[in-house]
């Protein structure tokens, strides 16, 4: 009996490479499926912004390393997968509103909710303008975007963006004559070009692309799709019935936005977005809420009353601070996030590798009828305990999902029972 050592070596190498590719695909699919930034875009008077664009830069705000992006849906929400956690710069653009920049810290493996409150742009005649949008095929697999940009008050910033809402990517366009070294300088009007985009233009739906620009005064004008059509949609009423409770998103009479939350122990905690005030402690007794805060190196306190009427949910009271005091009023804009359904959790964590509606193999086995079978694909008995153990610990090519909370695991298992 003869043995072909070269053939064995080639086959072993091929098997090894295929294994690596499967592992890499599963790991990267899982990362994209698990880490999200999401939010609902509302106005200071409680209306919902129904159109616009979102772009994210990796790292610190205003470093212009744009990488991810997406669209604001007709319900005012966005949900964008990110390749990693850590610091990101979030930029939100909607016609007739001042654009919203915010430094955020993304936690990997979860959905990161960010409140976005857009101020009205009281003067739109100085907004930057886009025209002559062109998608130019450079090869079968590469294209480049060009567009003309003007600004009446000649203070364009570096944010000329093309956003691929299908693949959740964003690209920064630069002047055709070359980028500026000083990104704080006023950028010139004229033709702007994107980097080479590694996508086949043939068959691409240009309505999936959004083009947005902003100037140094945070004005952004009309946002177009790749066909040169405005995507603007009128505001819609906020459909959320505001709960008469402290957890949620609030805006103060000092034009600052806060998130108040309840900890696992039942205590309250709060944070100010894009501001220097730090809430040290927060406590509630009945309808009374007390705060201790730090600002500019000094300590202050406040006593507030939760007031719930037909015209809104308010926290009203006074604050005391060295050398000053006054009224402090918070208007509730959004309830705290509710727990996700099992289906949503499955889609975010499991659907990258498992079908829910059939038994066919995807990356891992299909899970239709999982709890109707006496044994799991691993060979163990089909019990809640074994399913939970598999989700938490992983195994073989399946990664661990230790980041899921107990209530999230219960929700996923309940969903699996109904498949």
Secondary structure by P-SEA (a helix, b strand, c coil): cccaaaaaaaaaaaaaaaaaaaaaaaaaaaaaaccbbbbbbbcccccccccbbbbbbcccccccccccccccccccbbbbbbccccbbbbbbbbccccbbbbbbbbbccbbbbbbbbbccccccccbbbbcbbbbbbcccccbbbbbbbbbccccccccccccccccbbbbbbcccccccccccccccccbbbbccccccccccccccbbbbbbcccccccccccccccccccccccccccccccccbbbbccccbbbbbbbccccbbbbbbccccccccbbbbcccbbbbbbccccccccbbbbbbbcccccccccccccccbbbbbbbbbcccccccccaaaaaaacccccccccccccccccccccccccccccccccccaaaaaaaaacccccbbbcccccaaaaaaaaaaaaac
